[in-house]
């Protein structure tokens, strides 16, 4: 898998988590622990994307 393909997949997962977080927060019975876990996963994806971009930039 190419780096660009991997970054695209990570970005899609990041966007899906953003939608899931939004949906979870507008529900009256929002589960704070679930929302916190979704946010941690989203941050992890963002960190991974930034790390890959930084490594790629260093190679050029």
Residue pairs with C-beta under 8 A, 6 or more apart in sequence:
3 52
3 56
6 52
7 49
7 52
7 53
10 45
10 48
10 49
10 52
11 49
13 45
14 42
14 45
14 46
14 49
17 38
17 41
17 42
17 45
18 42
20 38
21 35
21 38
21 39
21 42
24 30
24 31
24 34
24 35
24 38
25 35
